[in-house]
Amino acid sequence: MFSRFHAGIASVFFACSQAVASTSMPTACNEFSKVGEGELRKFFIKVYDAQLATRNGRYIGNRSLCLSIDYDISIKASQFVKETEKQFRHLKVDPKNITEWMPRVSSVMPSVSKGDNIVMYIDESGIASLYLNGDLSGDLGSSDLSSAFADIWLSTRSSEPKLRRALVTIKE
């Protein structure tokens, strides 16, 4: 009976820890190696510092990665959504996909204050989850949307090529 009691407690503890793990920062990000880092400035104002990490410390595509962004300014969620749509258009994403994806983007994008951190974790299946200060904000739900979202920073067609090169450690 003692061992069944402990087994029951252990299974309850395991279930609770799994529930917590699904809403807090994935441990994979702590185990990844830094690929590169850079900052975004607009009109002489530092917007954020960004760091890219992957399992092996090399960027080879939009899977199994963590992009961490530390904000130096406050940004409303609605501003994020508008900028995301603008970036999708810059990347020449199919307009039908943009229309389909924007409600999902809107539902997971948080507002940030100076000092906040957002991490985009893309798992091995290609699905991105967003974390605000370590707590799950939501996931993007499809690998196509997740990849397009990551492309804002990581595509060769990024609107911020200098930041992209710093993140993927390509020397100028």
QUISULCOR-V832190 format. One record per backbone hydrogen bond with DSSP energy under -0.5 kcal/mol. CO is the residue of the C=O (numbers start at 1). NH is the residue of the N-H. Records with the same first field share a line. If there is no record, write none. Layout:
CO->NH + NH
This chain:
1->5
2->6
3->7
4->8
5->9
6->10
7->11
8->12
9->13
10->14
11->15
12->16
13->17
14->18
15->19
16->20
17->21
18->22
19->23
20->23 + 24
23->136
26->29 + 30
27->30 + 31
28->31 + 32
33->54
36->52
38->50
39->41
40->47 + 48
42->45
44->46
45->42 + 47
47->72 + 73
48->40
49->70
50->38
51->68
52->35 + 36
53->66
54->33
58->60
61->63
64->55
65->122
66->53 + 68
67->120
68->51
69->71 + 118
70->49
71->115
75->112
76->79 + 80
77->81
78->82
79->83
80->84
81->85
82->86
83->87
84->88
85->89
86->90
87->91
88->93
89->92
94->97 + 98
95->99
96->100
97->101
98->102
99->103
101->104 + 105
102->106
103->107
104->108
105->108 + 109
108->110
112->75
113->116
116->71
117->133
118->69
119->121 + 131
120->67 + 122
121->123 + 129
122->65
123->64 + 126
127->123
128->140
129->121
130->137 + 138
131->119 + 133
132->135
134->25
135->132
138->130
142->146
143->147
144->148
145->149
146->150
147->151
148->152
149->152
150->153 + 154
151->155
155->158
160->164
161->165
162->166
163->167
164->168
165->170
166->37
169->171
